[in-house]
């Protein structure tokens, strides 16, 4: 017997925009190329090259870092693509999809976390755009670029499907050309020795890249619900983010490896490339799609809790909020932010993937979906295992508590251990154990 998928959002095949209310039908208009271009552009981001100092710290070899980036992108893109499939199957947005996993009330917990991370990322992206633009003009115009970036992201969030279609038709080739030019120019300048150094940072670098990819997992179904097929959703997401993310992470690594002064800025190194200003201007414009995705998904996530609110009103409100925050704060080091996202959403993705692909039942995304508190257990255990292997460096207090826990458990993390892989595996195995209990109850 095949699984029956129950959803309040049946599929259509017309060319309408995304529904305004949660109870309205979702059009199925996105093919493989639409989703490939969307996720490829989300992977092409100016936020990725600045991670290079964390991926290639002192003493690490370049070949080890390149290998870590490729492994991390492969694993992260696979998890991301698998979380897109349930959205294509049910037609439900990402946080509404979690009603079928945890129940409606319990789905509010990851929903609140996702709203917080989406608003945070929207602010980061707006600041990245403004920073890139002011580096090409003058710092006095920073506030103007923040307002323009926030306004553009908000406008696109009101017409998401129209934007995705236009993205594939008009922007992809220009962005690819700019990306190829920067990568070839950086490699031409030289990156230094490939094998000098050690592999000690291999797994921490993998975890960082996986966390970056999986930070998009709570958004994947917001777009795959409009996919024509499950295969197009999986393939477009996997190939799109994987290719874009790999190129821009490696662009940063190569630029940083070729810098004589490792205390300098990766962005400055990229600007040193001939006519790099034109390429960076194109990429700064393209960066708006990351801000758009976070504004749009914040609105859709909010509808899981407040389903009667119009997503256009929500998107406008959230866009104004993110822009206002961006005017008040500076862009900070966000390595800890990425690692925390990985610790939270990697195990949750494992619970969702295992449950959806193994449980033969109706996937209830209605407002009355029953609570399944047992499935909180694998999520929590996955998060705890991540912290035991690689405590998120949020504060000194947080790190000390997890170091004390390691001592109390007589547990010493080994160099070959990956926090992402271990937390995913533990969450997946525990999910398989508790699912029969959930079915009986």
C-alpha positions in Angstrom: 0.0 0.0 0.0 1.3 3.4 -0.9 1.3 6.4 1.5 -1.6 8.8 1.4 -0.7 12.4 1.7 -3.4 14.6 3.3 -3.0 18.4 2.9 -5.2 21.5 3.1 -3.3 22.9 0.0 -4.2 20.8 -3.1 -2.0 21.3 -6.2 -2.9 23.3 -9.3 -1.1 23.7 -12.6 -1.9 27.4 -13.5 0.3 30.5 -13.5 -1.1 32.2 -10.4 1.1 33.7 -7.7 1.6 32.1 -4.3 -1.6 32.1 -2.2 -2.2 34.9 0.1 -3.8 32.9 2.9 -2.7 29.5 4.3 -6.1 27.9 3.4 -5.8 28.8 -0.4 -4.6 26.4 -3.0 -0.9 26.4 -4.1 -0.2 26.6 -7.8 2.3 24.0 -9.2 4.3 26.1 -11.7 8.0 25.5 -10.9 10.0 23.0 -12.9 13.5 21.8 -12.5 15.2 24.8 -14.1 13.1 27.2 -12.0 14.2 25.6 -8.8 17.8 25.1 -10.0 18.1 28.8 -10.7 16.5 29.8 -7.4 18.7 27.6 -5.3 21.8 28.3 -7.4 21.3 32.0 -6.8 20.7 31.4 -3.1 24.0 29.5 -3.1 25.7 32.3 -4.9 26.1 34.7 -2.0 28.7 37.3 -0.9 28.3 36.0 2.7 30.1 32.8 1.8 33.6 34.1 0.9 34.0 35.8 4.3 33.9 32.4 5.9 37.3 31.6 4.5 39.3 32.4 7.7 37.2 29.9 9.6 37.5 27.2 6.9 41.3 27.7 6.5 42.7 28.7 9.9 46.4 28.8 10.5 48.1 25.5 10.0 45.5 23.9 7.8 46.4 22.7 4.3 44.5 24.1 1.3 43.8 20.6 -0.1 42.2 19.6 3.3 40.0 22.7 3.2 38.9 22.2 -0.4 38.0 18.6 0.5 36.1 19.8 3.5 34.1 22.3 1.5 33.2 19.7 -1.1 32.2 17.0 1.4 30.2 19.6 3.4 28.4 20.9 0.3 27.6 17.4 -0.8 26.1 16.4 2.6 24.4 19.7 3.3 22.8 19.8 -0.2 21.6 16.3 0.2 19.8 17.0 3.5 18.4 20.3 2.0 17.1 18.5 -1.1 15.5 15.7 0.9 13.6 18.2 3.1 12.3 19.8 -0.1 10.6 16.5 -1.2 7.8 16.5 1.4 6.8 20.0 0.4 6.4 18.9 -3.2 4.4 15.9 -2.1 2.0 17.7 0.2 1.9 21.2 -1.2 2.4 22.5 2.3 4.9 25.2 3.4 7.8 24.1 5.6 6.5 25.0 9.0 3.0 23.8 8.2 4.6 20.5 7.1 5.9 20.1 10.6 2.3 19.8 11.8 2.3 16.3 10.3 5.6 15.5 12.2 5.0 17.0 15.6 1.4 18.1 15.7 0.0 21.6 15.2 0.8 23.0 18.7 4.3 21.5 18.9 5.1 22.7 15.4 5.0 26.2 16.9 8.4 25.6 18.6 10.5 25.1 15.4 8.3 27.8 13.8 9.4 30.4 16.3 13.0 29.4 15.9 12.7 29.6 12.2 11.1 33.0 12.3 14.0 34.2 14.5 16.7 32.8 12.1 15.0 34.1 9.0 14.7 37.7 10.4 18.4 37.5 11.4 19.5 36.3 8.0 17.4 38.9 6.3 19.2 41.6 8.3 22.6 40.0 7.5 21.8 39.9 3.8 20.6 43.5 3.7 23.9 44.5 5.5 26.0 42.5 3.1 24.4 44.2 0.1 24.9 47.7 1.7 28.5 46.9 2.6 29.3 45.8 -0.9 27.6 48.8 -2.4 29.3 51.3 -0.2 32.7 49.7 -0.9 32.0 50.6 -4.6 30.8 54.1 -3.8 31.1 55.9 -0.5 30.3 55.0 3.1 28.0 58.0 3.5 25.5 56.2 1.3 25.3 53.1 3.4 21.9 53.9 4.8 20.5 54.5 1.3 21.7 51.1 0.2 20.2 49.5 3.3 16.8 51.1 2.6 16.9 50.2 -1.1 17.9 46.6 -0.4 15.2 46.2 2.2 12.6 47.7 -0.1 13.6 45.4 -3.0 13.6 42.3 -0.9 10.1 43.2 0.5 8.7 43.9 -3.0 10.0 40.5 -4.3 8.5 38.7 -1.3 5.1 40.0 -2.3 5.4 38.3 -5.8 7.7 35.3 -5.1 6.7 33.0 -8.0 6.9 35.8 -10.6 10.4 36.7 -9.3 11.6 33.1 -9.5 10.5 32.8 -13.1 12.1 36.1 -14.1 15.3 35.0 -12.2 15.8 32.1 -14.5 15.1 34.1 -17.7 17.1 37.3 -17.1 19.6 37.1 -14.3 21.2 33.7 -14.1 23.6 34.1 -17.1 24.9 37.4 -16.0 25.5 36.2 -12.5 27.3 33.0 -13.7 29.6 35.1 -15.9 30.5 37.4 -13.0 31.1 34.4 -10.8 33.3 32.6 -13.3 35.4 35.8 -13.9 36.1 36.2 -10.2 37.0 32.6 -9.7 39.3 32.4 -12.7 41.0 35.7 -11.7 41.6 34.6 -8.1 43.1 31.3 -9.3 45.3 33.1 -11.8 46.8 35.3 -9.1 47.9 32.1 -7.3 46.8 30.5 -4.0 50.1 29.2 -2.6 51.0 25.6 -1.7 48.2 23.1 -1.7 49.6 20.4 0.6 51.5 22.4 3.3 49.8 22.2 6.7 47.5 19.6 8.4 44.0 18.2 8.3 43.1 19.0 11.9 40.3 21.4 10.9 38.7 19.1 8.3 35.6 18.0 10.3 34.9 21.4 12.0 35.0 22.9 8.4 32.6 20.2 7.2 30.3 21.0 10.1 30.4 24.7 9.3 29.5 24.1 5.6 26.8 21.6 6.5 25.3 24.0 8.9 25.3 26.7 6.3 23.4 24.5 3.8 21.0 23.1 6.4 20.1 26.6 7.6 18.0 26.7 4.4 16.2 23.4 5.2 13.4 25.1 7.2 12.7 27.2 4.1 12.9 24.5 1.4 9.2 23.4 1.3 8.1 27.1 1.1 9.2 26.8 -2.6 9.1 23.1 -3.4 5.4 23.1 -2.6 5.0 24.9 -6.0 7.1 22.2 -7.8 5.5 20.2 -10.5 7.1 17.0 -9.4 9.1 15.6 -6.4 12.0 14.8 -8.7 12.2 18.4 -9.9 12.2 19.7 -6.3 14.9 17.3 -5.2 17.1 17.7 -8.2 16.8 21.5 -8.6 17.5 22.1 -4.9 20.4 19.6 -4.7 22.2 20.7 -7.9 21.3 24.4 -7.5 22.5 25.1 -3.9 25.3 22.6 -4.2 26.9 24.2 -7.3 26.4 27.8 -6.2 27.5 27.2 -2.6 30.6 25.2 -3.6 31.8 27.9 -6.0 31.5 30.8 -3.6 32.9 29.0 -0.6 35.9 28.0 -2.7 36.2 31.5 -4.1 36.6 32.8 -0.6 39.1 30.0 0.3 41.2 30.6 -2.8 41.2 34.4 -2.3 42.2 34.0 1.4 44.9 31.4 0.6 46.5 33.9 -1.8 46.6 36.8 0.6 50.0 37.8 1.9 48.4 39.4 5.0 46.0 36.9 6.6 44.7 39.6 8.9 43.3 41.4 5.9 39.7 41.3 4.5 38.7 38.7 1.9 36.4 41.3 0.4 39.4 43.6 -0.1 41.3 40.7 -1.8 38.4 40.2 -4.2 38.3 43.9 -5.0 41.9 43.8 -6.0 41.0 41.7 -9.0 40.9 43.9 -12.2 37.4 45.3 -12.9 36.1 43.4 -9.9 33.9 46.3 -9.1 31.6 45.4 -12.0 31.4 41.8 -11.0 30.7 42.7 -7.3 28.1 45.2 -8.3 26.2 42.4 -10.2 26.6 40.1 -7.2 25.4 42.7 -4.8 22.2 43.1 -6.9 21.9 39.3 -7.0 22.2 39.2 -3.2 18.7 40.6 -2.9 17.3 37.1 -3.6 18.7 35.9 -0.3 17.1 38.7 1.6 13.8 38.1 -0.3 13.8 34.4 0.6 14.2 35.1 4.3 11.5 37.8 4.3 9.1 35.6 2.3 9.7 32.5 4.5 9.3 34.5 7.7 5.9 35.6 6.5 4.9 32.0 5.5 6.3 30.6 8.8 4.2 33.2 10.7 1.1 31.9 8.9 1.6 28.5 10.6 0.7 30.3 13.9 -1.6 33.0 12.5 -3.1 31.4 9.4 -5.7 34.2 8.8 -3.1 36.9 8.2 -2.4 37.9 4.5 1.2 37.0 3.6 1.5 40.3 1.7 0.9 42.2 4.9 3.2 40.0 6.8 6.0 40.3 4.2 5.7 44.1 4.2 5.8 44.3 8.0 8.8 41.9 8.2 10.6 43.7 5.4 10.3 47.0 7.3 11.4 45.4 10.5 14.5 43.8 9.0 15.4 47.0 7.3 15.0 49.0 10.5 17.2 46.5 12.4 19.8 46.7 9.6 20.0 50.5 10.1 20.8 50.1 13.7 23.4 47.2 13.8 26.7 46.3 12.2 27.6 43.1 10.4 29.2 40.8 13.0 31.1 37.5 12.9 28.3 34.9 12.3 30.3 31.7 12.6 28.6 30.9 15.9 25.2 31.7 14.4 25.8 29.2 11.6 27.0 26.5 14.0 24.0 27.0 16.2 21.6 26.7 13.2 23.3 23.4 12.3 23.0 22.1 15.9 19.2 22.9 15.8 18.1 22.1 12.3 20.4 19.2 11.3 18.7 16.7 13.7 15.3 18.2 13.1 15.8 17.6 9.3 16.8 14.0 10.1 13.5 13.4 12.1 11.5 14.9 9.3 13.2 12.9 6.5 13.1 9.6 8.3 9.5 10.0 9.3 8.3 11.1 5.9 10.0 8.5 3.9 9.4 5.5 6.2 6.0 6.1 7.8 3.0 4.8 5.8 0.2 7.1 7.0 -1.6 10.2 6.2 0.5 13.3 6.5 -1.9 15.5 8.5 -1.2 19.2 8.1 -4.6 20.4 9.3 -5.1 22.8 12.1 -6.1 19.8 14.3 -3.1 17.6 13.7 -2.5 15.6 16.9 0.6 16.2 19.0 3.4 13.7 18.7 5.7 14.6 21.6 7.8 11.4 21.2 9.3 12.9 18.1 10.8 15.7 20.2 13.1 13.1 21.8 15.3 12.4 18.7 15.5 16.1 17.9 16.7 17.0 21.4 19.1 14.0 21.5 20.5 15.1 18.1 21.1 18.6 19.4 22.7 17.4 22.6 25.1 15.1 20.6 26.1 17.9 18.4 27.0 20.0 21.4 29.0 17.2 23.0 31.1 16.8 19.9 31.5 20.4 19.0 30.0 22.9 21.5 28.7 26.0 19.8 31.0 28.9 20.8 28.2 31.3 21.8 29.5 32.4 25.1 32.2 31.3 27.6 29.5 30.0 30.0 27.9 27.9 27.2 31.2 26.3 26.2 32.3 25.6 29.8 29.0 23.8 30.5 29.5 21.5 27.6 33.1 20.9 28.4 32.0 19.9 31.9 29.5 17.6 30.4 32.2 15.9 28.3 34.3 15.4 31.5 31.3 14.0 33.5 30.5 11.5 30.7 34.2 10.6 30.2 33.8 11.6 26.5 36.6 13.0 24.5 35.7 14.1 20.9 38.0 12.6 18.4 39.4 14.4 15.3 37.5 12.2 13.0 34.1 13.0 14.6 31.7 15.2 12.7 29.1 16.9 14.9 26.7 17.2 11.9 26.9 13.6 10.8 26.7 12.2 14.4 23.7 14.4 15.4 21.9 13.5 12.1 22.6 9.7 12.6 21.5 9.7 16.3 18.3 11.7 15.5 17.5 9.3 12.6 18.1 6.1 14.6 16.1 7.3 17.6 13.3 8.4 15.2 13.1 4.8 13.9 12.9 3.6 17.5 10.1 6.0 18.7 8.0 5.9 15.5 6.2 2.6 16.4 5.3 4.1 19.8 3.9 7.2 18.1 1.8 5.0 15.8 0.3 3.0 18.7 -0.6 6.2 20.6 
